[in-house]
Structures are given as C-alpha cells and as structure tokens.
Amino acid sequence: MSTEIVLIKYSGPRKYFDVFFPDLGLAYLGAVIRERGHKCTVFDLDIQRMQECVDYIKIHKPTLIGFKVYASGILEILRLAAELRKVSSKSILMAGGPHVTMFQEHLFHVTNEFDILFVGEGELSFPQLLEFAEGKRDLEEINNIIYRKDGTIQKTKRILLENLDNLPMPAWDIFDLKRYFPVFMLNMVRGCPYSCAFCTHNYLWGLKTSLNKGNVEFSPWVRRRTFEHIKREILSDIQQYGARCFSLADSTPDVSLMNSFADLILEHANKTKWVSFGLVSLFNEETLKKLAQAGCVCLWYGIESGDDNLLKKMGKPFCVKDIEETIKAVKNVGIKAVVGIIVGFPGDNEASVQKSLRLVKHLGADVVVLSPFELDPGSQVAHKPDLYNVRLANDWKDRIALECDSIESNIEYYYVDGDSNYERWNKFKRLINLPGLDEDRKVTESEYIFLLADLLNIEYRTFMDEVDKILKSGNVKKLQLLIDKCWEASK
C-alpha cells in the first residue's frame, strides 16, 4: 500500500546562511521512503511559507508527518504541529533530528504535540515506522523511538546502521534545488575517534557499549563507507544534479578516504571545488598539497583554545605548537584556514582567554569563529559534571528542552565556580575584543563563503558582505538572484 509521508524542516525565525543549503539527512530519508514505494513530500520552511505547508496537509492528509527539529525553531514547530493536528487529525506526528536525539524523553515532559519521538539516524528504522503506518507492525517493535502508552513514556532499543554502504543514494530531487546555493553535502564517516569533553557528536551518532567489572562503559564508534560506495554518490551528484561544489561533513576526516576523494576529483572532476573540516596534525604536507590540487578551498579547524592546560582538559589530541604548525602548513599550500575558539569552558579564565586571542592573531587564520561554551546533553561535561567543577540543576534538561537559545536566556541550568550559565557567558563576553567581530553577522559558515566566492571568482570579503546585507534585509528576490548566479557559475 502506497502512503504519503511529509517531512518538514525549520531552523528558526532568524535566517542564517547555512539554511540555504539542501539537507543531506532529509535527502537520505526521502530515498528510503521512495525505495519502499511511498510518496515523499518535503516542506523546508526556511525557504517556503508555513501557510503553504498547512494548506497542503489540510488537503492531502498524509499518513505520517515528520519534523526535523532544531533548538532554534522548536517553538514554531510546536505551534505548527498543533495546527496540523487540527487540519489532519489522523496523521501520525513524529519528531526527529539533533534536538530530539539530545533531549529524548525530556521533550515529552514539556510538550504533548508529537505522537512519536525518533532518536538517532533513521535510515534503518524509519522503514519500520512506515510498516507501523501501514498497520503491519506494532509501536514496540520499532527501534529508535520514544512514545507514550497508558500515560507512561516508553523507549525502544536504539540501533545503528553498521554497514554504511547500505545507505541509498541521496534523493536531492525532493528539494527544489534551484532555491538553494549549489553546495552538496557529503558524509563519508559517521562518528569520531575522539571524545572532546564539550562535544555531543558521538552521542548523536551513537556509542559502543561494553561491560567492565559490571559497569557499563561507552566508547566512540566510527563507521566508514567504502570508497566505491562514496564514489557512486559523488558521480551521481555530479551527473544527475550538476554538483560542482561539495561540503565534506565528517567532523574528523579519514585520511585514507580523503586521499581517495582527492584522487577521484583529480581524475574525473577537476573543476570541482570543496571544503572540509580538518583536525590539527592530521594531514601531512604531501596530503595537504594533494587536497589543494584537488580543489580544496578551505579547511575548518576547531582549535578551541590557546592554553595547553585547557586543551588537555577538553580532551583535545594536540597542543598549541601543533596548532601553529598545522595552520602554517595549510596556508603554505594555498588553502584558506578557518579556526574556531570556545570561550567559557570550565577552567577557562581571563588569562587563558588572552592566550587564545594572542594565538589566533599570531596564526593569521583567514577567519576566527568565537563560540560560547554551551553545555548539552550527551557531552562528557554533562555526563561527569563533577570532573569539571560543574553543578547541574536537577531538572536542567526539562528547563532548556524548549529554549531556543539557552546561552542568552536567563534560565539557570548549570553553574561553574558559582556562576550560572548566563552570568558566566556575560563575564567572558566582555573579554572578547577581536577587531572586526560582528555579533549580529548572519554568515557564520565562512567555509561556504570561501567556496562560493571562489566559484564566482570574487573576493571573499565582498561576497560575505553582500550575503550578510541581503540576509539582514530579508530581500528574498536579491537572495534568489545571488543563488541563480552561483548555479550559473557552476555549469
């Protein structure tokens, strides 16, 4: 039996640059849905009107409505879900995405809008949900979900896709691609071999569990695709959708896969441009030269601090000297370097902040991104707060589950050295004095700016200022003209 599934994405009312790129996760889910003979319709409410979505649901009354939920857009999504419940009362309302995976059942503590919460990656267990929608499977037989039964919250077993070569080719045509900038995301690895104390990456992608003397222990689980499978996707993106620009989404790249990727680009698609995350000391000089020759425009490095003691406390696998050598090597081969600093991590103070600011000035990185430390469920700090001199409020997950910006809000949910989260951030905010820092800038994804500026053959700063001005003005027509210009240049 063929059914219709509607997928909805909304990142929030403040339109930032990164929402104007097609979503890889939804493209994978769309492919899974189609493979099983169902119709998949996507509403990306970052570029489409919300009323358009409501009107469609009212007429078509799909079997299942799935929301990809982000913290920044959760309140609007809840209001939309309540409205869709009124116009299509028999539709199953399901929520997934990064915010749901982080907060899980705590969302059920503070909201009643959803029937089912979907945790983690969906390519393996979403088909089970489709079988439930068809009446072929019971709820308790579906993996990776949270639901209510007789007034109590039920959680099923979380499973992961062990063989990533079972992923389908992403169905990019579920989007109106001409309304997005022509950058295609590529994911070669899921998981990370490291466990940085502030990071939720491994929690979101799944951890291995083991028993040690009767205690359950968690460790990173890195899953890699074979390059043959990756090659199929790259060539499909190029030949079927006209891809010329890629963003490699692996938070910690695999050196072997990166070399194979570079070889493929040099052999089959030498006009391709791309950006990626880097890791300090990961690439040697020979590899960096090859990446540059293969069209790498920019590498993004989370260096996090200029203080060795703080880097060690964060669990970073490098020191300040390694950072200096890496950024120098990247710039020597002509690749742009973006570096990220975290401010306010437990143990951070005025002296360590000044070390970080001196380091980034010394590095001469092309862009510096300063981010406040934000405590999220699933991080090492949240798991073992005492190790970091952090005290958590008893109901802290419930307090911020519906908060769009927990850093800037006045909600107290954790304390460091006696200061609440927002008091601490306000203290550290005053210490940040990098020249040219624009807190209101709408463009925080500098690597994409470098990529598209290179595509258009214009100066990076000129392009960034143009995009920022358009986003601040909300001029949809000018934005679309710029997107059209990028597509034309990518031919």
BELKA-V520973 format. One record per run of one state. SS is the DSSP state (~ for helix, > for strand, _ for the rest). FROM is the first residue (numbers start at 1). TO is the last residue. If there is no record, write none. Layout:
{{SS,FROM,TO} {SS,FROM,TO}}
This chain:
{{_,1,3} {>,4,10} {_,11,16} {~,17,20} {_,21,23} {~,24,35} {_,36,38} {>,39,44} {_,45,49} {~,50,60} {_,61,63} {>,64,69} {_,70,70} {~,71,87} {_,88,91} {>,92,96} {_,97,97} {~,98,103} {_,104,105} {~,106,110} {_,111,115} {>,116,118} {_,119,125} {~,126,133} {_,134,138} {~,139,141} {_,142,144} {>,145,149} {_,150,151} {>,152,155} {_,156,163} {~,164,166} {_,167,171} {~,172,174} {_,175,176} {~,177,179} {_,180,182} {>,183,186} {_,187,188} {>,189,190} {_,191,200} {~,201,205} {_,206,206} {>,207,212} {_,213,214} {>,215,220} {_,221,222} {>,223,224} {_,225,226} {~,227,241} {_,242,244} {>,245,248} {_,249,254} {~,255,268} {_,269,272} {>,273,277} {_,278,284} {~,285,293} {_,294,295} {>,296,304} {_,305,307} {~,308,314} {_,315,319} {~,320,332} {_,333,335} {>,336,343} {_,344,349} {~,350,363} {_,364,366} {>,367,372} {_,373,379} {~,380,383} {_,384,384} {~,385,388} {_,389,389} {>,390,392} {_,393,395} {~,396,400} {_,401,413} {>,414,416} {_,417,418} {>,419,420} {~,421,429} {_,430,445} {~,446,456} {_,457,459} {~,460,473} {_,474,475} {~,476,489} {_,490,491}}
